[in-house]
């Protein structure tokens, strides 16, 4: 008997109708996989540029005050003083920074006038470690610095400090990398008030 509507569907038409939903599902599946891969690449990229990126820590003199300042005579210029400085080690990494013993040298116009040792320690994740150190400064050889007499008369003595801190950054206890940081600071001793001013670090 013929179909009631007068014509029938061929097997090819029936098979084509059945495969269309499969094609759509397969396309959706590929699309979801592609989106997932793109998402994972984005997450890995952001993770690499933020969490896993190793930044150089910063070693600085945050503040300082002067005690026991003494100056020589105009005929024999000299000075001595004690600088009580607050040092900081700023660690912006997602892992602690373990630094070694570090020597900080102080200079007056290129001539060494003092030295202090910073003991090895560590700065935590994305934190700043602060500690206080007393430094004794002394310059007695006037011939080494003929400008000292004029600086004392002007009431301002320029001091600089330099150091290279070596250590290691440990990211999430998995990745470890050696990292060094340089300190280069300048400051001025005001002889009239026996104070330090204009502490600048690079």
Secondary structure, DSSP 4 states (H G I P E B T S, - for coil): ---TTS----HHHHHHHHHHHHHHHHHHHHHHHHHHHHHHHHHHHHHHHTTS-----EEEEEEEEEEEEEE--STT--EEEEEEEEEEEEE-SSEEEEE--EEEEEEETTEEEEEEEEPPEEE-TTEEEEEEEEEEEEE--GGG-TTHHHHHHHTEEEEEEEEEEEEEEEETTTEEEEEEEEEEEEEEEETTTTEEEEEEE-
